[in-house]
Amino acid sequence: MKYRAFAGFNMRQMHQWESAHRKRATLQGFANHLNVSQSLLSIWLKGDTKPSSEKIQPLGARSRNEVYEVLGLPKPDPDVTCLNQI
């Protein structure tokens, strides 16, 4: 389990998502929420890999940038992020 912290982060996120929806989440439901495939989410939950750069930004938006801390990456500059959306 090379990316244990990221796997734990995803489990916490899934439990929080379950609590917010007051129902038991399925991997497919949570994967849909994250906009990733169920197989990719399963790999992340095993801690076998970390997200690609294209997946990090949407994960950051959903987790208030906590994913960057978990992965040891610098948080994006909000001004640059805002400009990229224009």
C-alpha positions in Angstrom: 0.0 0.0 0.0 2.2 2.7 -1.3 -0.3 5.5 -0.9 -1.8 4.6 2.4 -2.6 8.2 3.4 -4.5 8.8 0.1 -6.4 5.6 0.6 -7.4 6.7 4.1 -8.4 10.1 2.8 -10.7 8.5 0.3 -12.3 6.3 2.9 -12.9 9.4 5.2 -14.4 11.3 2.2 -16.7 8.3 1.4 -17.9 8.1 5.0 -18.6 11.8 5.1 -20.5 11.6 1.8 -22.5 8.7 3.2 -23.3 10.7 6.3 -24.4 13.7 4.3 -26.7 11.5 2.2 -27.9 9.5 5.2 -27.6 6.2 3.3 -25.1 3.5 2.7 -22.9 4.5 -0.2 -21.9 2.1 -2.9 -18.5 2.3 -4.6 -20.2 3.2 -7.9 -22.2 6.0 -6.3 -19.2 7.5 -4.7 -17.2 7.1 -7.9 -19.9 8.9 -9.7 -19.8 11.7 -7.1 -16.0 12.0 -7.7 -16.5 11.7 -11.5 -14.1 8.7 -11.7 -14.7 5.1 -12.7 -15.4 2.5 -10.0 -12.3 0.6 -10.9 -10.1 3.7 -10.4 -11.7 4.4 -7.1 -11.1 0.8 -6.0 -7.4 1.2 -6.9 -7.2 4.4 -4.9 -8.9 2.8 -1.9 -6.3 0.0 -2.0 -3.6 2.6 -1.9 -1.9 1.3 -5.1 -1.7 4.6 -6.9 -2.4 8.3 -6.5 -4.5 10.5 -8.8 -3.2 11.9 -12.1 -2.8 15.6 -12.3 -6.0 15.9 -14.2 -8.0 14.2 -11.4 -6.3 16.2 -8.5 -8.0 19.5 -9.2 -11.6 18.2 -9.1 -10.8 16.2 -6.0 -9.3 19.3 -4.4 -12.4 21.3 -5.2 -14.6 18.7 -3.5 -12.3 18.3 -0.4 -11.5 22.0 0.2 -7.9 21.2 -1.0 -7.3 18.6 1.7 -6.2 16.2 -1.0 -3.1 18.4 -1.7 -2.0 18.1 1.9 -2.5 14.3 1.9 -0.4 13.9 -1.2 2.2 16.4 -0.1 1.6 18.7 -3.0 1.4 22.5 -2.9 -2.1 23.9 -2.9 -3.1 25.7 -6.1 -3.0 29.5 -6.1 -6.7 30.6 -6.0 -6.0 33.6 -8.3 -4.5 31.3 -10.9 -7.4 28.9 -10.5 -9.9 31.7 -11.0 -8.1 32.9 -14.1 -8.1 29.4 -15.6 -11.9 29.3 -15.3 -12.3 32.4 -17.4 
